[in-house]
């Protein structure tokens, strides 16, 4: 129709709209601390300590943001990659191909953003379809 905008852009990015439900009432203090100090490691580590017994999607939500805000933090990337690999433990790669792809993508982002990684183990022994679980951060 004339005068209608076909693809209006939302004021807030779509990922924010989708993920905002992952912030619970008890997380507000941690979120406020991150607003004040988004580029410091300790608030992110405290937040993850708080999320210890929470489901994986809540931990991933926090760690994805942490790695985005502190892309050079080996500690955060190691924590994030270990979490993602542990989540795959015992899952059939054929049945859960999408989950394996997510982990491989995370490893690729870490390789791009970090300048110091080492390979541990032989490539043939990887359970993450090629290389994902064989990469360890030093």
C-alpha positions as CSV (number, residue, x, y, z in Angstrom):
1,X,0.0,0.0,0.0
2,X,1.2,3.5,-0.6
3,X,2.7,5.3,2.4
4,X,3.5,2.1,4.3
5,X,7.0,1.1,5.3
6,X,7.5,-2.5,4.3
7,X,10.4,-3.4,6.6
8,X,10.5,-1.0,9.5
9,X,13.7,-1.3,11.5
10,X,13.1,-1.9,15.2
11,X,14.4,0.6,17.7
12,X,16.1,-2.2,19.7
13,X,18.1,-4.9,18.0
14,X,16.2,-8.2,17.7
15,X,18.7,-10.1,19.8
16,X,18.0,-7.8,22.7
17,X,14.3,-8.4,22.4
18,X,14.8,-12.2,22.4
19,X,17.4,-12.5,25.1
20,X,16.0,-9.9,27.6
21,X,13.9,-12.6,29.3
22,X,17.1,-14.4,30.4
23,X,17.7,-11.6,32.9
24,X,16.0,-12.6,36.1
25,X,15.2,-10.3,39.1
26,X,18.2,-11.7,41.0
27,X,20.5,-10.8,38.1
28,X,19.7,-7.1,38.2
29,X,22.6,-6.2,40.6
30,X,25.0,-8.0,38.3
31,X,23.6,-6.3,35.2
32,X,23.9,-2.9,36.8
33,X,27.5,-3.6,37.8
34,X,28.2,-4.6,34.1
35,X,26.6,-1.3,33.0
36,X,29.1,0.6,35.2
37,X,32.1,-1.6,34.4
38,X,31.5,-3.6,31.1
39,X,35.2,-3.9,30.3
40,X,36.5,-5.3,33.6
41,X,36.9,-9.0,34.1
42,X,35.8,-9.3,37.7
43,X,32.1,-8.3,37.3
44,X,31.8,-10.9,34.6
45,X,33.4,-13.6,36.8
46,X,31.1,-12.7,39.7
47,X,28.1,-12.9,37.4
48,X,29.2,-16.4,36.2
49,X,29.7,-17.5,39.8
50,X,26.1,-16.4,40.4
51,X,25.0,-18.5,37.4
52,X,26.7,-21.7,38.5
53,X,23.6,-23.7,39.0
54,X,21.6,-22.2,36.2
55,X,20.7,-23.8,32.8
56,X,23.2,-23.7,30.0
57,X,21.3,-21.1,28.0
58,X,21.6,-18.6,30.8
59,X,25.3,-19.2,31.1
60,X,25.8,-18.9,27.4
61,X,23.9,-15.7,27.4
62,X,26.3,-14.2,29.9
63,X,29.5,-15.6,28.5
64,X,28.6,-14.6,24.9
65,X,28.2,-11.0,26.1
66,X,31.4,-11.3,28.2
67,X,33.5,-12.5,25.3
68,X,32.0,-9.8,23.1
69,X,32.9,-7.0,25.6
70,X,36.3,-8.5,26.5
71,X,37.3,-10.3,23.3
72,X,41.0,-10.6,24.5
73,X,40.2,-12.4,27.7
74,X,41.6,-15.9,27.6
75,X,40.0,-16.7,30.9
76,X,36.5,-15.9,29.6
77,X,37.0,-17.6,26.3
78,X,38.3,-20.7,28.1
79,X,35.3,-20.7,30.4
80,X,32.9,-20.3,27.5
81,X,34.5,-22.9,25.3
82,X,34.8,-25.4,28.1
83,X,31.1,-24.9,28.8
84,X,30.1,-25.4,25.2
85,X,32.2,-28.6,24.8
86,X,30.9,-30.1,28.1
87,X,27.4,-29.5,26.8
88,X,28.2,-31.7,23.8
89,X,29.6,-34.6,25.9
90,X,27.8,-37.7,24.9
91,X,25.7,-36.1,22.2
92,X,25.6,-37.7,18.7
93,X,27.2,-35.4,16.2
94,X,24.8,-36.4,13.4
95,X,21.7,-35.8,15.5
96,X,23.0,-32.6,17.1
97,X,24.9,-31.2,14.2
98,X,23.6,-27.6,14.9
99,X,25.0,-27.7,18.4
100,X,28.3,-28.9,17.1
101,X,28.3,-26.1,14.6
102,X,27.7,-23.6,17.3
103,X,30.7,-24.9,19.2
104,X,32.9,-24.9,16.2
105,X,31.8,-21.3,15.4
106,X,32.7,-20.3,18.9
107,X,36.2,-21.8,18.6
108,X,36.7,-20.0,15.2
109,X,35.8,-16.7,16.8
110,X,38.2,-17.4,19.7
111,X,41.0,-18.1,17.1
112,X,40.3,-14.9,15.3
113,X,40.1,-12.8,18.5
114,X,42.9,-14.3,20.5
115,X,46.5,-14.2,19.4
116,X,47.8,-17.1,21.4
117,X,46.4,-20.5,21.2
118,X,47.9,-24.0,21.1
119,X,46.7,-27.3,19.8
120,X,46.6,-30.2,22.2
121,X,46.0,-33.7,21.0
122,X,46.0,-35.1,17.5
123,X,43.5,-33.8,15.0
124,X,42.1,-37.3,14.5
125,X,41.2,-37.6,18.2
126,X,38.8,-34.6,18.1
127,X,35.2,-35.2,19.1
128,X,34.1,-31.9,17.8
129,X,34.0,-32.8,14.1
130,X,37.5,-31.9,13.2
131,X,39.2,-29.6,15.6
132,X,36.9,-28.0,18.2
133,X,37.6,-30.0,21.3
134,X,41.4,-30.2,20.5
135,X,42.0,-26.5,20.8
136,X,43.0,-25.3,24.2
137,X,43.8,-21.8,25.3
138,X,47.0,-21.2,27.1
